[in-house]
Amino acid sequence: MELIMIGNTPRSIFSILILFDSLDVESPVIKGLPSAIIVDADPNTDNTVVSWAEATVTDNSGQVTLTSTHNSPSEFVVGTTTVTFIATDAYGNVAQASFDVIVTG
């Protein structure tokens, strides 16, 4: 703080430094998903168990949560099922990626 005179009146001058936490607007990045998985149902059934490599996620904040609609391995019935992954970082930025599991009978 600095004291100066303006005319015959003393005045104080001071500086205020305001620090803001930088706001992250960059979404996470999900990697490592297959484009699609196509398999036959197990004999005499209408389903099969399917496995895939786990997805990875990166984010500039370093704090990210990855959730999915299915875990590997999972059982799937004949037809097409979409497996979806959602990544959310500490600032609320969201990324979504998915692939289809197609079970033929």
N, C-alpha and C positions, 0 to 999 in steps of 0.2 A: 504494500500500500504506500502511496506517495501523497504527501500533503503539499498542495500548491496554493498560491494566493491568486484570487481573481478579484481585482480591485482591492478592497479592504476586507474581503471575505475569504476565509480559509476554506478550501475544498479538498476532499479526498478523492484520489483516483486509484482504482484497483482493476485488476484483470480477473476474469473468470474463465477458467478452462473447463469445458464440458467434454467428457469422453463418452462416446457412444460405442456400444458393442456393435461390431460390424454386422449388418443384416445379411444373412446368407439367402440368396435367391436361386442358388444352383441346385437342381434336382439330383438325387442319387443316380448311379448308373448300375443296372443289373446286367450281368454277363453270364455266359456259360449255359444258356438254355438251348435245348435242341429245337430244330425248326418244327418237327413233328415226330411222333413215334407211332409206327403202324405195326401191330402184332395180331396174331391169330388167338382166338379164345382157346383155353385148355380143352382137350378132348372131352366130349360128353358134358360140357358146361357152357355157360354163356358169359364167362368171365376169365380173367387172368391177372396175375400180379406183374406189374411193370416197375422197373427201376430206371433211374437216370442219375447222371452226375449232378451234385448239388450246385445250385446257382451261387454266384458270388456277387457282392455288391460293394461299390466304393462310393465315397462321398467326401467332399472337401471339408466338411465339418468334423469328420472322424467319428461321429456318433450317428449310427444308422441302425434301424430295425428292419428285418426282412421277415415277412410272413407269406404263407402260401396256402392255397386251397387244398393241396394234397402234399403229403410227404413221400419221399422215396424210401422204400418201395410202397406202393399202394395197389389195391385191387380195383380193377376197372371192368365194367360190363360191356357187352357188345354195343357198339355205337361210338360216337365221338364225344369226348369229355375234354373241356378246356382246363388246363392247369394254369393258375394265375399266381404270380408273385407280386407283392407290393412292398416297396422300400420307402420308409419314411425317416427323414433326418430330424435332428434336434430342433430345426427351425420350422418344421411342418411341411417341407418340400417333399413331394411324393413322385415316385416313378412306378410304372406298372409294366410288366412283361408277361407274356404267356406263350404256351404251346399247346397243341392238341395231341391227345392220346386217342388213337383210332384202333378199336378192337373189332376184328372181323370174325364172323361166325361161320 
